[in-house]
Amino acid sequence: MPEETLHPKDLSAREQDVIRLLMQGKSNKEIALALKISRKTVEEHLTSIYSKIGVRSRAEAILWGFAHLRDFPH
């Protein structure tokens, strides 16, 4: 992961919702159902999140979330 990472508040509210559900082990389909959005929209949010936080995989995004969002208010 890059040394300079994004602060959680720099993710949109919806991106924070998506990554929090991702951290719970939810699939894209489950995230879409929970947020009442399409799977395609979930994929677009994940692409944006990965780019913003400087990761390449779901696993890296989850690790970033646990490191940066655990104590960050929702």
Backbone torsions as a table, in degrees:
resi	resn	phi	psi	omega
1	MET	NA	150.7	-179.7
2	PRO	-67.0	152.3	180.0
3	GLU	-67.6	-39.5	178.5
4	GLU	-94.9	105.4	-179.2
5	THR	-107.4	159.3	-179.7
6	LEU	-67.8	145.1	173.7
7	HIS	-79.7	141.9	-177.9
8	PRO	-52.2	-33.5	-178.6
9	LYS	-67.8	-13.8	178.2
10	ASP	-80.3	-11.4	171.9
11	LEU	-82.8	143.7	176.3
12	SER	-64.1	162.7	178.6
13	ALA	-57.8	-40.9	-179.5
14	ARG	-68.2	-39.4	176.6
15	GLU	-62.8	-37.9	176.4
16	GLN	-64.6	-40.0	176.5
17	ASP	-60.0	-45.4	-177.9
18	VAL	-63.6	-46.8	-176.6
19	ILE	-69.1	-33.3	177.0
20	ARG	-64.4	-41.0	176.9
21	LEU	-68.3	-37.3	175.7
22	LEU	-59.3	-41.8	179.4
23	MET	-65.1	-22.4	177.6
24	GLN	-85.0	1.4	178.2
25	GLY	86.0	14.6	-178.5
26	LYS	-73.8	145.5	174.3
27	SER	-79.7	168.5	177.0
28	ASN	-58.3	-39.7	179.5
29	LYS	-63.6	-43.5	179.7
30	GLU	-66.1	-38.3	177.1
31	ILE	-64.0	-44.8	179.5
32	ALA	-59.2	-45.3	179.5
33	LEU	-64.0	-43.1	-178.2
34	ALA	-64.0	-37.2	-176.5
35	LEU	-97.4	-1.4	-179.4
36	LYS	56.9	47.0	175.7
37	ILE	-131.0	169.5	-179.7
38	SER	-79.1	159.3	176.0
39	ARG	-61.3	-36.1	179.0
40	LYS	-60.9	-41.3	178.4
41	THR	-65.6	-39.1	175.5
42	VAL	-59.6	-46.6	179.9
43	GLU	-60.3	-39.4	178.6
44	GLU	-66.2	-41.4	176.8
45	HIS	-62.6	-43.3	-179.8
46	LEU	-62.9	-41.9	177.1
47	THR	-59.4	-43.7	178.8
48	SER	-64.9	-44.7	179.6
49	ILE	-60.2	-49.4	-178.9
50	TYR	-56.4	-43.6	-179.4
51	SER	-65.0	-46.3	-177.4
52	LYS	-65.3	-38.7	-176.1
53	ILE	-95.1	-3.2	174.0
54	GLY	75.0	39.8	176.8
55	VAL	-121.6	167.6	-177.6
56	ARG	-119.0	-7.5	-175.2
57	SER	-141.2	164.0	176.4
58	ARG	-58.9	-44.5	-179.6
59	ALA	-61.4	-44.2	178.5
60	GLU	-63.9	-38.5	178.7
61	ALA	-64.4	-40.8	178.5
62	ILE	-63.7	-45.0	178.1
63	LEU	-61.2	-42.8	177.6
64	TRP	-60.3	-44.1	179.9
65	GLY	-58.9	-46.5	179.8
66	PHE	-65.2	-32.2	179.6
67	ALA	-76.8	-30.3	-171.9
68	HIS	-115.6	-21.0	-174.0
69	LEU	-108.6	-11.8	-174.4
70	ARG	-52.7	-44.7	-177.2
71	ASP	-104.6	3.5	-178.8
72	PHE	-82.7	127.2	-177.8
73	PRO	-60.8	145.0	-179.5
74	HIS	-86.6	NA	NA
